[in-house]
């Protein structure tokens, strides 16, 4: 059954819903599933799905003749029903969905068979005879007794035989138009109008047993198909053979090939039977055909013609190509005898070949690579002669692996190659002195060292050494090498070590040494000193003296005596039970600090801490306290002035003072007869006025002069007072 389905796929390719005027006119419309579902009601859905079948149709328009149809039942049972009862051809015109019967066909009668076979000969006669025999078998009723022991196997064998017969019949009907006509499997509709659309469907006169026959409409336009059958054939020219390959045209099948030999003018058929490409169910990749022609003579040009048969049994030429088989057999591979570094700048290669070598040997090529499977480059400018059996290489690379291959080349440029072979170089040059990039230890004692990677191509790795004293012997603690023949090519350049933290030596010392694959050792690197992590806090600072003033607190202290102190921090707070707050950062070695950001009467507490470069903090210094006091001294009155108004006989004093408020008042002092200033009046204002009477405004001095003088002093309600302002004295 699978073979039969493959044949149907080849004979009737599925056409798209919108039939184009080209190849689609010869492609069948595979619409059976949808039509089957529409042909049954819900109660018969299962039957329709499993037993629905159709008669597939293909066709073309031939100008002056009409529309030629070919149709093929999918099932042998349907075909046999058509052979016995006949086929009905129906047609719909344009967009109409109404079908009208236009023909009923029956296979030829015996007389018609005889007349048809008398008109042909050769392959056509054989095919007609084969089809006539198949028709007789199809019309013969089969039956008999059934043996339950062997019956199932017999039924399977019978089914296989019948399917094979059906497949052969399908191929026969496709190859010969006379066979299709004799079997009532072709029809020509001559009653058509050019350019008009027609839809056809084919049914059997009587319903077939078992299967539900569903119409499969086929639409076509009455227009000539101008699509060419040209198809490109690709080929590969082998040694006395040629392989051909082409993408199959869905309109063709049953391929044959003809060949014209050199110095011949005739083509002859070289395929013993038409080529049929079978594919499994569900195959959805592109479909291709192939052919191989063997036992040819190299370097001779052969011409090939490729044919396929279309749905109407016509043999179509779709390609003509020329191909020339050629020598593809390489010479024997060279065998390496000697590969050695026999002089400082020379590598000697020697090889051998069969004696005698291949007659078409043209020469040799020697190539070199730094990896066994890497890119090989030719190391000489011209092809070595076929007699060459040795070569001296002076361009090898020191410090890197050198792999060689020797290739033999014949006159057809076929190449054979020896196995890759590596040479061992005599290397006495050590790597350059390595350099440390960085080294540091963390708080847990893990040391990380980074080395700048050497540039030598034959670098194998490094040895790491350690000591607790730069003048003592260093010991190997790590070796990081790679293998020349391994897949590991990353040379370690980052090293880790673990050290003890509780040690009397503050630093640990490292050196590194580079080695190449010949174990040449570099000089030691410079010593890398790595400080051990410091876990000991610095000494706590100590306060020595506190001097409290009215507006500042002076602190004197002994700073931390530890040598690794990074800075000191001064703390302050106003509540002994509260947390310490950072007040200022002090320099290393600073031993005094004056705090001017204070308020009189407020108690301040101070402490100190030191921190080292490792982040270790000392304890808080024993705290000290200070309370800035009020001295009672207030700023003096300024800008004292007097204004005399003789017309009104008054004197007015004015002055300035920097403080305001109800807690500030002023006392006016006046000059007495003995030249002293005595308290005279009190005021809260910044001015004072009185009558300027003769008796009030003057004082008699001892020198007989008469003067009037004033001064002002500021007082605050908390007991503070300023000094006396500058005196204002007026002579008379």
Buried (B, 14 or more C-beta within 10 A) or exposed (E): BEBBBBBBBBBBBEBEEEBEBBBBBBBBBBBBEEBBEEBBEEEBEEEBEEBBBBBBBBBBBBEEEBBBBBBBBBBBBBBBBBBBBBBBBBBBBEEEEEBEEBBEBBBBEEEEBEEBBEEBEEEBBBBBBBBBEBBEBBEEEEEEEEEEEEEEEEEEEEEEEBBEBBBBBBBBBBBBBBBBBBBBBBBBBEEBEEEBBBBBBBBBBEEBEEBBBBBBBBBBBBBEBEBEBEBEBEBEBBEBBBBBBBEBBBBBBBBBBBBBBEEEEEBEEBBEEBBBEEBEEEEEEEBEBBBEBEEBEBEEEBBBBBBBBBBBBEEBEBBBBEBBBBBBBBBEBBEBEEBBBEEEEEBBBBBEBEEEBBEBBBBBBBBBBBEBEEEBEEBBEEEBEBEBBEBEBEEBEBBEBBBBBBBBBBBBEBEBBBEBBBBEBEBEEBBEBBBBEEBEBEEEBEBBBBBEBBEBEBBBBBBBBBBBEEEEEBEEBBEBBBEEEEEEEEBBBEBEBEBEEEEEEEBBBBBBBBBBBBEBEBEBBEBBEBBBBBEEBBBBBEBEEBEBBEEBBBBEBBBBEBEBBBBBBBBBBEEEEEEBEEBEEBEBEBBEBEBEEBEEEEEBBBBBBBBBEBEBEBBBBEBBEBEBEEEEEBEBBBEBEBEBEEEEEBBBBBBEBEEEEEEBBBBBBBBEEEEEBEEBBEBEEBEBBBEBEEEEBBBEBEEEEEBBBBBBBBBBEEEBBBEBBEEBBBEE
